[in-house]
């Protein structure tokens, strides 16, 4: 399972995992606060807040060159971009500062509960079988048939999008620019459920000229890859094996991280 669908909302599974794990930490801490020491309750909320802040700031520092181009993008947390190691370290440091030593073991119990739940959810949500690039033939914007298998031989970033999708519209200019700056990786932007006139008009209005724009009016690629929401971006290696996928809007820092993993 890659995402949790709640009516019209699609939540990436990894975010659901993190949210439930943090809720487990807070829940166990609340129980311990009633039985052991009331200070465990505010500690838990503080540790979660400080940990999330530390995870975000750590990611920003690791990608400072990217965020320096647009400092406001530091606030775009809905795009993702949190380093769990930084989060654990900052939450641990906060724990050592605010709790007396005799309560550290109880904080450890709450953290262990969160970790165990995250592990169980990871096992439940993990994909067991290998996913490969589908053998589909789609049309280019000019009407030329393009076989996806022909993209093998170079790493491939396959982005599923639509002109009516606000996150797609926001991330597309950045992705087109990154594709032009990284010619060693192929980028293909596959429009879902739309015709050439709509797609061409959108690209011309935005002065966007990606090398590969493909049309999938019947959603065959979405069916083959199990797309649960737009945008979804797939990262394939040179042999057409799926290395990673990202549901939702991508930041430039995250995209560059995925590209590094492809090389």
Secondary structure, DSSP 8 states (H G I E B T S, - for coil): --EEEETTEEEEHHHHHHHHHHHHHHHHHHHHHHHT-THHHHHHHHHHHHHHHHHHHHHHHHTHHHHHH-GGGGG-GGG----HHHHHHHHHHHHHHHS-GGGHHHHHHHHHHHHHHHHHHHHHH---S--B----EEEETTS-EEEGGGGTTSEEEEEEE-TT-HHHHHHHHHHHHHHHH-TTEEEEEEEES--HHHHHHHHHHTT---S-EEEETT-HHHHHHT--SSSEEEEE-TTSBEEEEEES---HHHHHHHHHHH-
